[in-house]
Amino acid sequence: MATVKDYKKEYKELYLPKENPVIVDVPEIRLVGVEGKGSPNDENGEFRDAIKVLYGIQYTLKMSKKGSHVPCGYFDYVVPPLEAFWWFDDGEDFRCKSKYNWLAAIRLPEFVNDETFEWACAEASKKKNIETRRAKRLTINEGLCVQCLHVGSYDDEPKTLKLMDDFMAVNNLKNDINETRRHHEIYLSNPGKTEAARLKTVLRVPVKIINEK
């Protein structure tokens, strides 16, 4: 029986942390991403549309094994969890969710090159009736980060972020969020099927060593 690659199990240090902050050195990872702005809670908003596009492309790639176009180097895999990078424009109140900037994304398997990605976007657009032109194949290299598992409502994330700030303070680290390094979340639970108190989310913040110039 062929092995099905499961990124969460293979890279537990990235996807399955404990409820205590830890330091991670995140390697270069390829993603399919859609960038936008607005509240993730808006039922008819861009974020919900972006999720449909991401999963449409991912399942087109995954199920290509059953069609006439099997990508070179194809291997079966469990579709990785949804992720998002978040940031705000200068002067905006982080509590105003309609002002959120985001990059919604899902990790791509290694066999996906430019040609395979373009095929998957076209196929998903045609067969699933979704607009895929905004989807991009991206390479992200986060490097040194602090991450922690947050259990509970998304609105309660500040308490876990405070734990992470305290951890940074005693480990000679400081927050390094900037125009290229973003606050990052990985969603391990389906909010439509999981009560808010049991939601599991990986929170990841880029950092740098305090005495580093």
NORVENGI-V943495 format. One record per backbone hydrogen bond with DSSP energy under -0.5 kcal/mol. CO is the residue of the C=O (numbers start at 1). NH is the residue of the N-H. If there is no record, write none. Layout:
CO:NH ; CO:NH
This chain:
3:5 ; 5:7 ; 5:78 ; 6:10 ; 7:11 ; 9:12 ; 11:14 ; 11:15 ; 12:16 ; 18:149 ; 22:147 ; 24:26 ; 24:145 ; 26:143 ; 27:142 ; 29:140 ; 30:108 ; 31:33 ; 31:138 ; 32:106 ; 33:136 ; 34:104 ; 36:102 ; 39:42 ; 41:43 ; 42:45 ; 45:49 ; 46:50 ; 47:51 ; 48:52 ; 49:53 ; 50:54 ; 51:55 ; 52:56 ; 53:57 ; 54:58 ; 55:59 ; 56:60 ; 57:61 ; 58:62 ; 59:63 ; 61:64 ; 62:65 ; 63:66 ; 64:67 ; 68:70 ; 69:71 ; 71:74 ; 76:5 ; 77:79 ; 82:187 ; 83:105 ; 84:185 ; 85:103 ; 86:183 ; 87:101 ; 89:92 ; 92:94 ; 93:96 ; 95:97 ; 96:99 ; 97:100 ; 100:38 ; 101:87 ; 102:36 ; 103:85 ; 104:34 ; 105:83 ; 106:32 ; 109:112 ; 111:113 ; 113:117 ; 114:118 ; 115:119 ; 116:120 ; 117:121 ; 118:122 ; 119:123 ; 120:124 ; 121:125 ; 122:126 ; 123:127 ; 124:128 ; 124:130 ; 125:129 ; 130:132 ; 132:135 ; 136:33 ; 136:138 ; 138:31 ; 138:140 ; 140:29 ; 143:26 ; 144:207 ; 145:24 ; 146:205 ; 147:22 ; 148:150 ; 148:203 ; 149:151 ; 150:152 ; 150:201 ; 153:156 ; 154:157 ; 156:159 ; 156:160 ; 157:160 ; 157:161 ; 158:162 ; 159:163 ; 160:164 ; 161:165 ; 162:166 ; 163:167 ; 164:168 ; 165:169 ; 166:170 ; 168:171 ; 168:173 ; 169:172 ; 172:210 ; 174:208 ; 180:182 ; 181:178 ; 183:86 ; 184:204 ; 185:84 ; 186:188 ; 186:202 ; 189:191 ; 190:193 ; 190:194 ; 195:198 ; 196:199 ; 199:152 ; 200:188 ; 200:189 ; 201:150 ; 201:203 ; 202:186 ; 203:148 ; 204:184 ; 205:146 ; 206:176 ; 208:174 ; 209:212
